[in-house]
Amino acid sequence: MKRHERLGGLLQLVGERGRVDVDELAAKLDVSAATIRRDLDHLAEQQLLTRTRGGAVANNVSYDLPLRYKSARHAPEKTRIARAVAMLVQRGGVVGLNGGTTTTEIAGALAARGDLNTGPGLTVVTNALNIANELAVRRHIKLVVTGGVARPHSFELTGPLATRVLSEIALDLLVLGVDALDPHGGAFAHHEGEANINRLMVERSARVVVAADSSKLGKRAFARICPIGAVDVVVTDAGVSADLKQRFEAAGTDLRAV
């Protein structure tokens, strides 16, 4: 297991349990206790958890893992989802991308689409700094960044500056990354500021595609982005259960497992 994967796993365990023990973590992750201590010290220095004698306890931030620690989770599934979603984008369209590991993969897949180099140009609107960084050098893509206050966990811009820009534009397609998606409750984010900006992006878009690996389906998070009726298509991986797929389809959602 690579270090960034181990750090992400540690944060997830601390967030789920609230308190963890060094020896328990060492046994679960199959590394030495000394390695776990160094990892916990490293995460504590970044204020992602609090060290205790023999272990660590969660900070609130542990429930919303920083993007750099999320990126390795479900990586093959996210790559397949990204390729499938990128093919839904039409040349000459205006596409919105919010922040997240899956939408970051999708931005890369769009940049790699050779057919977008010719004909009508593609416009991408995003509130994610890392996605903007990925696409800024792509001459065939017109990039619009919303502005706002950056959140260090997700690289997303939030607040009234982002709201002002989004209120003046229209999107043909929004590719929406979520923290949770429920067939009855709808789409959710952990942070209310991100949910507010994402909700406005939904409202400004003619069509909404949610891109989410199956681990996020059938769950809810703190802040709702939109009801399930606002979602036109869900692209996920083959790990989605038949029962859950039926529940989404019963709610009128076009769910595509790739």
JOLIN-V272852 format. One record per residue. N is the residue number from 1. RES is the residue in one letter. PHI is phi in whole degrees, -180 to 180 (* if undefined). BURIAL is 1 if it has 16 or more other C-alpha atoms within 10 Angstrom, else 0. D_FIRST is the distance of its C-alpha to the first C-alpha in Angstrom with 2 decimals. Layout:
N RES PHI BURIAL D_FIRST
N RES PHI BURIAL D_FIRST
This chain:
1 M * 0 0.00
2 K -72 0 3.81
3 R -62 0 6.52
4 H -66 0 8.43
5 E -68 0 6.40
6 R -65 1 6.41
7 L -64 1 9.96
8 G -62 1 10.93
9 G -65 1 10.13
10 L -62 1 12.13
11 L -63 1 14.88
12 Q -66 1 15.19
13 L -65 1 15.67
14 V -64 1 18.10
15 G -64 1 19.91
16 E -73 0 20.36
17 R -99 0 21.49
18 G 86 1 23.15
19 R -148 1 22.37
20 V -135 1 19.50
21 D -114 1 19.54
22 V -58 1 17.37
23 D -63 1 17.63
24 E -64 0 16.93
25 L -65 1 13.70
26 A -61 1 12.64
27 A -68 0 13.62
28 K -69 0 12.07
29 L -96 0 8.47
30 D 59 0 9.20
31 V -135 0 9.40
32 S -76 0 12.84
33 A -62 1 15.27
34 A -64 0 15.86
35 T -64 0 12.39
36 I -62 1 12.92
37 R -61 1 16.41
38 R -64 0 15.54
39 D -64 1 13.28
40 L -66 1 16.18
41 D -62 1 18.69
42 H -62 0 17.16
43 L -69 1 17.28
44 A -66 1 20.73
45 E -62 0 21.98
46 Q -90 0 21.38
47 Q 62 0 23.25
48 L -93 1 20.58
49 L -160 1 21.12
50 T -118 1 23.52
51 R -75 1 22.76
52 T -127 0 24.78
53 R -66 0 25.57
54 G 87 0 22.68
55 G 179 1 20.58
56 A -160 1 20.95
57 V -125 1 22.92
58 A -79 1 22.60
59 N -93 1 24.48
60 N -59 0 25.84
61 V -65 0 23.48
62 S -67 1 20.49
63 Y -80 1 21.84
64 D -126 1 21.68
65 L -62 1 18.27
66 P -58 1 18.70
67 L -56 1 18.25
68 R -67 1 15.70
69 Y -94 1 13.25
70 K -82 1 14.44
71 S -61 1 14.07
72 A -85 1 10.65
73 R -80 0 11.87
74 H 56 0 13.85
75 A -60 0 13.71
76 P -62 0 15.50
77 E -64 1 18.04
78 K -66 1 18.80
79 T -65 1 19.44
80 R -65 1 21.90
81 I -61 1 23.53
82 A -60 1 23.97
83 R -63 1 25.74
84 A -67 1 27.98
85 V -68 1 28.95
86 A -59 1 29.69
87 M -75 0 32.21
88 L -83 0 34.09
89 V -83 1 35.04
90 Q -100 1 38.50
91 R -60 0 39.87
92 G 84 0 42.02
93 G -86 0 40.50
94 V -112 1 39.40
95 V -116 1 35.85
96 G -101 1 34.23
97 L -134 1 30.51
98 N -89 1 29.25
99 G -81 1 25.93
100 G 137 1 22.49
101 T -69 1 19.39
102 T -71 1 21.20
103 T -67 1 24.40
104 T -64 1 22.72
105 E -62 1 21.53
106 I -67 1 25.12
107 A -59 1 26.60
108 G -64 1 24.80
109 A -67 1 26.06
110 L -66 1 29.54
111 A -62 1 29.53
112 A -87 0 28.77
113 R -74 0 31.66
114 G -63 0 34.31
115 D -71 0 37.12
116 L -80 1 36.92
117 N -76 1 38.20
118 T -119 0 41.67
119 G 76 0 44.13
120 P -59 0 44.00
121 G -75 1 41.27
122 L -96 1 38.46
123 T -110 1 38.35
124 V -117 1 35.16
125 V -110 1 35.52
126 T -143 1 32.52
127 N -111 1 31.96
128 A -110 1 28.42
129 L -65 1 28.30
130 N -70 1 25.15
131 I -69 1 26.70
132 A -60 1 29.94
133 N -63 0 28.31
134 E -67 0 26.90
135 L -99 1 30.33
136 A -61 0 32.76
137 V -91 0 32.91
138 R -89 0 33.58
139 R -66 0 37.36
140 H -84 1 37.87
141 I -116 1 36.44
142 K -83 0 38.53
143 L -108 1 36.26
144 V -121 1 37.48
145 V -108 1 35.59
146 T -69 1 36.91
147 G 83 1 36.99
148 G 125 1 36.39
149 V -98 0 34.35
150 A -80 0 30.64
151 R -97 1 28.07
152 P -66 0 25.18
153 H -73 0 22.67
154 S -115 1 23.45
155 F 67 1 25.56
156 E -86 1 28.33
157 L -94 1 31.97
158 T -132 1 34.07
159 G 101 0 37.56
160 P -64 0 41.12
161 L -65 0 40.68
162 A -66 1 38.20
163 T -61 1 40.56
164 R -63 0 43.51
165 V -65 0 42.03
166 L -64 1 40.82
167 S -69 0 44.24
168 E -104 0 45.87
169 I -126 0 43.91
170 A -130 1 43.40
171 L -111 1 40.40
172 D -76 1 40.72
173 L -145 1 37.19
174 L -111 1 34.56
175 V -97 1 30.93
176 L -108 1 29.70
177 G -90 1 26.17
178 V -132 1 26.17
179 D -91 1 24.27
180 A -160 1 26.09
181 L -143 1 28.74
182 D -118 1 31.25
183 P -66 1 34.01
184 H -111 1 36.58
185 G -81 1 35.39
186 G 102 1 34.17
187 A -99 1 31.50
188 F -135 1 30.00
189 A -128 1 28.19
190 H -73 1 27.02
191 H -108 0 29.28
192 E -66 0 33.03
193 G -67 1 33.56
194 E -66 1 31.11
195 A -61 1 32.66
196 N -65 1 36.09
197 I -67 1 35.37
198 N -63 1 33.61
199 R -62 1 36.64
200 L -66 1 38.97
201 M -62 1 37.05
202 V -61 1 37.51
203 E -64 1 41.20
204 R -90 1 41.68
205 S -109 1 40.18
206 A -75 0 42.10
207 R -146 1 39.08
208 V -124 1 35.74
209 V -116 1 32.61
210 V -91 1 29.69
211 A -111 1 26.29
212 A -154 1 23.75
213 D -70 1 21.03
214 S -64 1 22.19
215 S -66 0 20.25
216 K -95 1 22.83
217 L -85 1 25.86
218 G 77 1 28.30
219 K -128 1 27.34
220 R -128 1 29.07
221 A -126 1 28.25
222 F -65 0 30.60
223 A -117 1 32.56
224 R -81 1 33.98
225 I -88 1 34.10
226 C -163 1 36.48
227 P -71 1 37.83
228 I -64 1 36.56
229 G -66 0 39.87
230 A -83 1 38.99
231 V -97 1 36.07
232 D -86 0 37.25
233 V -139 1 34.13
234 V -119 1 30.63
235 V -110 1 28.07
236 T -137 1 25.03
237 D -101 1 22.84
238 A -72 0 23.93
239 G -77 0 22.16
240 V -67 1 25.17
241 S -74 0 27.36
242 A -63 0 30.92
243 D -64 0 32.41
244 L -68 0 30.73
245 K -61 1 31.69
246 Q -64 0 35.24
247 R -66 1 35.32
248 F -68 1 34.46
249 E -66 0 37.00
250 A -65 0 39.57
251 A -84 0 39.13
252 G 87 0 40.08
253 T -96 1 36.66
254 D -83 0 35.85
255 L -100 1 32.29
256 R -120 1 30.65
257 A -98 1 27.52
258 V -120 1 25.94
